[in-house]
Amino acid sequence: MMTHQIHAQDAIRTLTNAFAPMNCLIMAARKGCFSFTVVNEHGIARHSERLYPEQYSSAEPLQAVIERTRQALTA
């Protein structure tokens, strides 16, 4: 459980940095899962997604989430 918490904290930092200058809000962090929402400068949610440990516990799946989200933001 502690490992999930450490990986989640690292993933949250990575997501926050990846989508700056937009805000990355973290919600509903529990049982190893959390939701993130990317919000633009006007406070409008642009993308929201729930992540599970297998999606953020290593760099490759988390990078795939970031790339997929970036594509959704530019669509």
Protein Blocks (a to p, Z undefined) as FASTA:
>chain_A
ZZmmmmmmmmmmmmmmmmpcbdcddehieehiacdddddfkopafbdcdddfklmmpmkl
mmmmmmmmmmmmmZZ
